[in-house]
Amino acid sequence: MPKALGITNNSFQVGFILLGFSEWPHLEMILFWIVIILYTMIILSNSTIILLSYVDPHLYTPMYFFLSNLSFLDLCFTTTAVPQMLYNLWGPDKSITYTGCVIQLSVLLCLGATEGVMLVVMAFDRYVAICQPLHYTIIMHHQFCWKLLVLIAWLSGLIESVTQIPVTLQLPFCTHHRLDDFLCEVPALIRLTCGDTSAIEWQMTISAILFTIVPLALILTSYGYIAQALGKIQSKDGRQKAIATCSSHLTVVFMFYGTVAPVYTYPKNHFASTYSKFFTFFYTVVTPLLNPLIYSLRNKDVKNAMLQLLRRGSP
């Protein structure tokens, strides 16, 4: 690369600077304690969902198996992002090593894409349960759930990470190496470039379509059929239970895609670059906390399992 452009990737072996909210230093310490509280709640709430799905026989169903996988994904996602965020919020050092950035970028891409596909899997589970109830136990048996659907979700995330990382790391980065974000993410790295990024932007757009637009379209299509089937359910209790479960899932879907899509679909547009750190903060810290709360507060099975566990543990 010509030195006139001030572009070299050799200097990046020393790392990057994550600006975060450094332009508002008086907010950083407040955010530090807020993130610690939220992270603690994320660990407790998602671990509870995983524990309940494991110990309560009433939750040995595909839906709660997928829900426990979603909670595991959220735990891994926040654990990959939050410690670095807390380190940068605590003091003046905002740096992250080159190796740390690559690892964080790889894991976040894998987990984010996996979660997007997992939400489609959960929508398919609801579609089969409501629209094909007589065939549910045949279609959604354990081997099918574990060996195919969950495997597809994780493989999709792995493929996304493996294909996206090499291209991202070959970008013509500017020498100031300051990322206007909390994390090492592809959109932030694209905005750090001083050369032509049209190729990776096209790849990013295609990837965003495959992992955001297409999954969201599949989910909404499945809920179109579900809405028709709900009108045919004669039992009022059965209809209300189905609506509660579906509305919980849809809320999680819109929170996830509503914050991820604006950042990843058009990484260099003005809207994404201006509000990316706020979206990043939301889907990194807020969404993983709200997911288990939404499912537990609006789901009688989870609440009953929690009560049973508390009674079992009480003297």
C-alpha positions in Angstrom: 0.0 0.0 0.0 1.3 3.5 -0.8 2.5 5.5 2.2 0.8 8.6 0.9 -2.5 7.2 2.0 -1.1 6.5 5.5 -2.3 2.9 5.2 -0.5 -0.1 6.7 -1.7 -3.2 8.4 1.7 -3.9 10.0 1.1 -1.3 12.7 -2.0 -3.1 13.7 -0.1 -5.9 15.3 0.1 -3.6 18.4 -3.7 -3.4 18.5 -6.7 -1.0 18.2 -8.2 1.8 20.3 -11.9 1.3 21.2 -13.4 4.8 21.6 -16.7 3.7 23.0 -18.2 6.6 24.9 -14.9 8.3 25.5 -16.3 11.6 24.2 -18.5 11.6 27.3 -16.0 10.6 30.0 -18.4 11.5 32.9 -20.7 8.8 31.7 -18.1 6.0 31.6 -18.0 5.2 35.3 -21.8 5.2 35.5 -21.9 2.9 32.5 -19.3 0.7 34.1 -21.5 -0.1 37.1 -24.6 -0.4 35.0 -22.9 -2.9 32.8 -21.6 -4.9 35.8 -25.2 -5.1 37.2 -26.6 -6.1 33.9 -23.9 -8.6 33.2 -24.6 -10.3 36.6 -28.3 -10.4 35.8 -27.6 -11.9 32.4 -25.5 -14.7 33.9 -28.1 -15.4 36.6 -31.2 -15.3 34.3 -29.7 -17.3 31.4 -28.1 -19.8 33.7 -31.5 -20.3 35.4 -33.2 -21.0 32.0 -30.5 -23.6 31.2 -30.7 -25.2 34.6 -34.5 -25.4 34.6 -34.5 -26.9 31.1 -32.1 -29.6 32.4 -33.6 -30.5 35.8 -37.4 -30.2 35.2 -38.9 -33.1 33.3 -41.8 -30.9 32.2 -39.4 -28.8 30.1 -37.9 -31.8 28.3 -39.4 -30.6 25.0 -37.9 -29.2 21.8 -39.1 -25.7 22.5 -37.2 -25.5 25.8 -34.2 -27.3 24.4 -34.0 -24.5 21.8 -34.6 -21.9 24.5 -31.7 -23.3 26.6 -29.5 -23.1 23.5 -30.5 -19.5 23.0 -29.6 -18.7 26.6 -26.2 -20.4 26.2 -25.6 -18.3 23.1 -26.4 -15.2 25.0 -24.1 -16.1 27.8 -21.2 -16.8 25.4 -22.0 -13.6 23.4 -21.9 -11.3 26.4 -18.9 -13.0 28.0 -17.0 -12.4 24.8 -17.9 -8.7 24.7 -18.5 -7.4 28.2 -15.1 -8.0 30.0 -13.3 -5.9 27.3 -16.1 -3.3 27.5 -15.7 -3.1 31.3 -11.9 -2.8 31.0 -12.2 0.1 28.6 -14.9 1.9 30.7 -12.8 1.6 33.9 -9.8 3.7 33.0 -8.0 5.7 30.4 -6.7 2.6 28.5 -9.1 1.9 25.6 -6.8 -0.5 23.8 -7.3 -4.0 22.6 -4.6 -6.2 21.2 -4.6 -7.3 17.6 -4.9 -10.9 18.6 -7.7 -10.1 21.1 -9.5 -8.1 18.4 -9.3 -11.0 15.9 -10.6 -13.5 18.6 -13.4 -11.3 19.6 -14.4 -10.6 16.0 -14.4 -14.3 15.1 -16.4 -15.4 18.1 -19.0 -12.6 17.9 -19.6 -13.2 14.2 -20.0 -17.0 14.8 -22.4 -16.5 17.8 -24.4 -13.7 16.2 -25.1 -15.7 13.0 -25.8 -18.8 15.1 -28.4 -16.9 17.2 -30.1 -15.5 14.0 -30.5 -19.1 12.7 -31.5 -20.4 16.1 -34.5 -17.9 16.1 -35.6 -19.4 12.8 -35.4 -22.9 14.2 -37.5 -21.8 17.2 -40.1 -20.3 14.7 -40.1 -23.6 12.8 -40.8 -25.4 16.1 -43.8 -23.1 16.8 -45.0 -23.6 13.3 -45.0 -27.4 13.5 -46.5 -27.3 17.0 -49.5 -25.1 16.0 -50.0 -25.9 12.3 -49.0 -29.6 12.4 -49.9 -30.7 15.9 -50.6 -34.3 15.0 -47.2 -34.7 13.4 -45.2 -32.7 16.0 -43.8 -35.6 18.0 -42.7 -37.3 14.7 -41.1 -34.3 13.1 -39.5 -32.8 16.3 -38.1 -35.8 17.8 -34.8 -35.5 19.8 -32.5 -36.8 17.1 -33.9 -34.3 14.6 -33.6 -31.4 17.1 -30.1 -32.1 18.2 -28.4 -33.5 15.1 -29.9 -31.4 12.4 -31.5 -28.1 13.5 -29.1 -27.1 16.2 -26.2 -28.4 14.2 -27.3 -26.3 11.2 -27.5 -23.2 13.4 -23.9 -23.6 14.8 -22.5 -24.6 11.4 -24.1 -21.5 9.8 -22.4 -19.3 12.4 -19.0 -21.0 11.9 -19.2 -20.6 8.1 -20.1 -16.9 8.5 -17.1 -16.4 10.8 -14.6 -18.3 8.7 -15.6 -16.6 5.4 -15.9 -13.0 6.8 -12.7 -12.8 9.0 -10.0 -13.2 6.3 -11.6 -10.5 4.1 -12.1 -8.1 7.0 -8.4 -8.4 8.1 -7.2 -7.6 4.6 -8.9 -4.2 4.7 -6.7 -1.1 4.0 -6.9 0.3 7.5 -6.0 3.9 8.3 -3.0 4.4 10.6 -4.9 6.1 13.5 -6.4 2.6 14.4 -9.3 4.1 16.4 -12.5 2.2 16.3 -15.6 4.2 17.2 -17.2 1.3 19.0 -17.1 -0.8 22.1 -16.1 -4.0 20.3 -14.1 -5.3 17.3 -16.9 -5.7 14.8 -16.9 -5.8 11.0 -18.9 -2.5 10.5 -16.5 -0.6 12.8 -13.5 -2.0 11.0 -14.9 -1.1 7.6 -15.4 2.5 8.8 -11.7 2.5 9.8 -10.5 2.0 6.3 -8.8 4.6 4.1 -9.1 2.7 0.8 -11.7 1.1 -1.4 -14.1 -1.1 0.6 -16.7 -1.8 -2.1 -15.8 -5.5 -2.3 -16.2 -6.2 1.4 -19.3 -3.9 1.6 -20.9 -6.1 -1.1 -19.9 -9.2 0.8 -21.2 -7.7 4.0 -24.5 -6.8 2.4 -24.9 -10.3 1.0 -24.0 -11.8 4.4 -26.5 -9.5 6.1 -29.2 -10.6 3.6 -28.5 -14.2 4.3 -28.3 -13.9 8.1 -30.8 -11.1 8.7 -33.3 -10.5 5.9 -33.8 -14.1 4.9 -34.2 -15.4 8.4 -36.6 -12.6 9.3 -38.6 -13.3 6.2 -38.8 -17.0 7.1 -39.9 -16.2 10.6 -42.6 -13.8 9.5 -43.8 -16.2 6.9 -44.1 -19.0 9.5 -46.0 -16.6 11.8 -48.4 -15.8 8.9 -49.4 -19.5 8.8 -49.4 -19.6 12.6 -51.9 -16.7 12.8 -54.2 -18.5 10.4 -54.0 -21.7 12.5 -54.6 -19.9 15.8 -58.0 -18.8 14.6 -59.0 -22.5 14.2 -58.0 -23.5 17.7 -61.2 -24.2 19.7 -59.7 -24.3 23.2 -59.5 -20.8 24.7 -56.7 -21.8 27.0 -54.8 -23.5 24.2 -55.1 -20.4 22.1 -53.9 -18.1 24.9 -50.9 -20.3 25.7 -49.9 -20.5 22.0 -50.3 -16.7 21.6 -48.2 -16.1 24.8 -45.4 -18.3 23.5 -45.4 -16.9 20.0 -45.6 -13.3 21.2 -42.5 -13.9 23.5 -40.6 -15.3 20.6 -41.6 -12.5 18.2 -40.6 -9.9 20.8 -37.1 -11.5 21.0 -36.9 -11.7 17.2 -37.7 -8.0 16.7 -35.2 -6.9 19.5 -32.4 -9.0 17.9 -33.0 -8.1 14.2 -34.1 -4.6 14.9 -30.7 -3.7 16.4 -28.4 -5.9 14.3 -29.9 -5.2 10.9 -29.3 -1.4 10.8 -25.6 -1.9 11.7 -24.7 -4.9 9.5 -26.9 -4.3 6.4 -25.4 -1.0 5.4 -22.2 -0.6 7.6 -21.1 2.8 6.1 -24.4 4.7 5.9 -24.8 7.7 8.1 -27.5 6.2 10.3 -25.5 3.1 11.1 -22.2 4.9 11.7 -23.9 7.5 14.0 -25.9 5.1 16.2 -23.9 1.9 15.9 -22.4 2.0 19.4 -25.9 2.4 20.9 -27.2 -0.6 18.9 -24.1 -2.5 19.8 -24.6 -1.8 23.5 -28.3 -2.9 23.2 -27.8 -6.2 21.4 -24.7 -7.0 23.5 -26.0 -6.2 27.0 -29.7 -5.4 27.0 -31.1 -8.1 24.6 -29.3 -11.0 26.3 -30.9 -9.8 29.6 -34.4 -9.3 28.2 -34.6 -12.6 26.4 -34.8 -14.9 29.4 -37.0 -12.4 31.3 -39.5 -12.3 28.4 -39.7 -16.0 28.2 -39.9 -16.6 32.0 -42.4 -13.8 32.8 -44.7 -14.7 30.0 -44.5 -18.5 30.2 -46.4 -20.5 32.9 -44.2 -23.6 32.4 -41.0 -21.8 33.2 -42.6 -20.0 36.2 -43.9 -23.3 37.5 -40.5 -25.0 37.0 -38.9 -22.1 38.9 -41.4 -22.5 41.8 -40.8 -26.2 41.9 -37.0 -25.7 42.0 -37.3 -23.1 44.8 -39.6 -25.4 46.9 -37.1 -28.3 46.4 -34.3 -26.1 47.6 -36.1 -24.7 50.6 -35.8 -26.4 54.0 
